[in-house]
């Protein structure tokens, strides 16, 4: 058996292409309409705590203080010329340490030698 070839007229081809384009646009519009859900928690108003009346004889104990942290790390922004930064980066790489560690060591050494004078 031979399959019969069916020819579509130019109008039918144009209509089919237009329908496919319209379907594609509709699916794109559906995708664009979907908005991400904002899941930011909403702040709930806090209820006011009842203030208890203190008797005159009650003593208020002070809160225990936290022990001070001696060597807490902090960040410090330093501005320098690009050429100096490049030199520091090179020296740190040669020493096998990070730029941060290299700079910290340099500052510590400078302070140590200054305190000996």
C-alpha positions as CSV (number, residue, x, y, z in Angstrom):
1,X,0.0,0.0,0.0
2,X,1.1,3.5,-0.8
3,X,0.6,6.3,1.6
4,X,-1.1,9.2,0.0
5,X,0.6,12.5,0.5
6,X,-1.7,15.3,1.5
7,X,-0.8,18.8,0.5
8,X,-1.9,21.6,2.7
9,X,-2.8,24.8,1.1
10,X,-0.9,28.0,1.9
11,X,-3.7,29.2,4.1
12,X,-3.8,26.0,6.1
13,X,0.0,26.2,6.6
14,X,-0.2,29.8,7.7
15,X,-3.0,29.0,10.0
16,X,-1.1,26.1,11.6
17,X,2.0,28.3,12.1
18,X,-0.1,31.1,13.6
19,X,-1.8,28.7,16.0
20,X,1.5,27.3,17.1
21,X,2.9,30.8,17.7
22,X,-0.2,31.8,19.6
23,X,0.1,28.7,21.9
24,X,3.8,29.5,22.5
25,X,3.0,33.1,23.5
26,X,0.2,32.0,25.8
27,X,2.6,29.5,27.6
28,X,5.2,32.3,27.9
29,X,2.6,34.6,29.4
30,X,1.6,32.0,31.9
31,X,5.2,31.5,33.0
32,X,5.6,35.3,33.3
33,X,2.4,35.6,35.4
34,X,3.8,33.1,38.0
35,X,5.3,35.3,40.7
36,X,7.6,33.9,43.4
37,X,5.8,33.7,46.7
38,X,7.2,36.1,49.3
39,X,7.8,34.0,52.3
40,X,9.1,36.8,54.5
41,X,7.8,36.2,58.0
42,X,5.4,38.9,59.1
43,X,6.2,40.5,62.4
44,X,3.6,39.7,65.0
45,X,2.9,42.5,67.5
46,X,4.2,41.6,70.9
47,X,1.9,41.7,73.9
48,X,2.9,44.1,76.6
49,X,4.2,42.4,79.7
50,X,2.5,43.2,82.9
51,X,4.8,45.1,85.2
52,X,4.8,43.5,88.6
53,X,4.9,45.9,91.5
54,X,8.0,45.4,93.5
55,X,7.8,45.7,97.3
56,X,10.2,48.0,99.0
57,X,11.9,45.2,100.8
58,X,12.8,43.2,97.6
59,X,16.3,43.5,96.4
60,X,17.3,43.4,92.8
61,X,20.2,41.1,92.1
62,X,22.6,42.4,89.4
63,X,22.9,40.2,86.3
64,X,26.1,38.3,86.2
65,X,28.5,39.9,83.8
66,X,30.1,37.9,80.9
67,X,33.8,37.3,81.0
68,X,35.6,39.7,78.6
69,X,36.9,38.2,75.4
70,X,40.5,39.1,75.3
71,X,41.4,38.5,71.7
72,X,38.2,38.8,69.8
73,X,38.8,39.2,66.1
74,X,37.7,42.4,64.4
75,X,37.8,43.6,60.8
76,X,39.7,46.7,59.8
77,X,39.6,48.2,56.3
78,X,43.0,49.4,55.0
79,X,43.5,51.6,52.0
80,X,46.8,51.3,50.1
81,X,48.2,51.8,46.7
82,X,47.8,49.0,44.2
83,X,51.5,48.6,43.8
84,X,51.9,48.1,47.6
85,X,49.0,45.6,47.6
86,X,50.6,43.7,44.8
87,X,53.9,43.5,46.7
88,X,52.2,42.3,49.8
89,X,50.3,39.6,47.8
90,X,53.6,38.4,46.3
91,X,55.5,38.3,49.6
92,X,52.6,36.5,51.3
93,X,52.5,33.9,48.6
94,X,56.3,33.4,48.9
95,X,55.9,33.0,52.7
96,X,53.0,30.5,52.1
97,X,50.4,32.5,54.1
98,X,47.4,34.6,53.3
99,X,47.7,38.3,52.8
100,X,45.7,38.8,56.0
101,X,48.1,36.7,58.0
102,X,51.1,38.4,56.4
103,X,49.9,41.8,57.3
104,X,48.9,40.8,60.9
105,X,52.4,39.4,61.4
106,X,54.0,42.5,60.1
107,X,52.0,44.7,62.4
108,X,52.8,42.5,65.4
109,X,56.5,42.6,64.6
110,X,56.4,46.4,64.2
111,X,54.6,46.8,67.6
112,X,57.0,44.3,69.3
113,X,60.1,46.1,68.1
114,X,58.6,49.5,69.0
115,X,57.9,48.3,72.5
116,X,61.5,47.2,73.0
117,X,62.9,50.7,72.2
